[in-house]
Amino acid sequence: MDRKAVGRVDGKVALITGAARGQGRSHAVRLAEEGADIIAVDICEAVETAEHTTGSPEDLAETAALVEALDRRIFTARADVRDPEALRAAVDAGVQELGRLDIVAANAGIVSMARVLEMDAAVWQEMIDINLTGVFNTVQAAVPHILAGGTGGSVVITSSASGLAGFENIGHYTAAKHGVLGLMKSLALEVGPQGVRVNAICPSNVGTDMILNDRMMRLFMPHLENPTVDDARLPDSSVRAMNVLQVPWMEPIDISNALLFLASDEARYLTGVALPVDAGYLLK
């Protein structure tokens, strides 16, 4: 008798912030492929200090369509992770609609560039508010629902290779990404006895709009007058040379596969872990 394959997170419900596109969309689709229903949250508007475009309502609708095409349910909401009341209302509504919460992917974030001594205070503050406090707001809104379910669950925070090392021009980003690792470890201690695991993924560069833009290409390849994404893909590019494995960057699916592993029972005894997915970037 034929049996339908059971997915690695079958029957689970996952909350993903920053789900309109990029890594967040990839996470939503990958978890849905493995049987999860999705609560997808995104600000869906521009962020003033971000040096890249951000998701739109149309992008979030496309994420929903991709999940629904996999015959999974999805609840979408526009909410800013800087706004704890709006975020909590979105999560509560999603849990009411889908019935439970098992997985949290605290993914929402921005990037901007400035040297520490030249950085405007507003640039610093918005980075910390989104990339660090936004994670705090997310786990405060979401983890009580996992605890209420009584069967444990998994929280996966998106940190960065910048959470494990220092980098010029992004001191505020690096500080925030270090900060979420401290938050991850503390939360892992606090909720582990209730069966909730808390881990972080630390990607290096990932091929999304956050890095695939002119400003980032100039930062990565200052020796070229007008560097492009195509220049970065060349076999002898300095961008490839940043990694031990000779690729210019990770793809979103690579991060999503790591997230799926950490969210699944395959990682049932992993907690408090900062997992690099970086093609060996940190080894250099």
Secondary structure by P-SEA (a helix, b strand, c coil): cccccccccccbbbbbcccccaaaaaaaaaaaaabbbbbbbbcccccccccbbbbcaaaaaaaaaaaaaacbbbbbbbbbcccaaaaaaaaaaaaaaaccccbbbcccbbbbbbccccccaaaaaaaaacaaaaaaaaaaacaaaaaaacccbbbbbbccccccccccccaaaaaaaaaaaaaaaaaaaacccccbbbbbbbbccccccccccaaaaaaacccccccccccccccccccccccccccccccaaaaaaaaaaaaccccccccccccccccccccc
